[in-house]
Amino acid sequence: MKSFFPNIAERLKQKINVTPDFTTTVTGHGNIKEYLHKYKIQESPICSCKRGEQTVDHIIYDCKLFEEERDRLKAAVMWTDNWPVSKNNLIKNFNKDFIRSTNFINFDKL
């Protein structure tokens, strides 16, 4: 979570509509295979896309199952920044776009 919010004072200034998918993405806790594997709930941490372990970074930056949403997020970022952008900058500078993209993640299908 610290990679998204390195400064708690800055976080408290932001208005964020917190959803379960947003919370899962930011904390890495929830229906993410790496997390579930750590607690022996999942047999393997490998993502359904078979391109690596299913981590928050994988979902945001690499997972082909999230490619369409990532393309939308990248398009928003590319107006003012380069991709990949840090997780802190996703929250700080592209908050609405990032939250919108997390709401399209179907963790049950990942």
Secondary structure, 3 states (H helix, E strand, C coil): CCCCCCCHHHHHHCCCCCCHHHHHHHHCCCCCHHHHHHCCCCCCCECCCCCCECCHHHHHHCCHHHHHHHHHHHHHHHCCCCCCCCHHHHHHHCHHHHHHHHCCCCCCCC
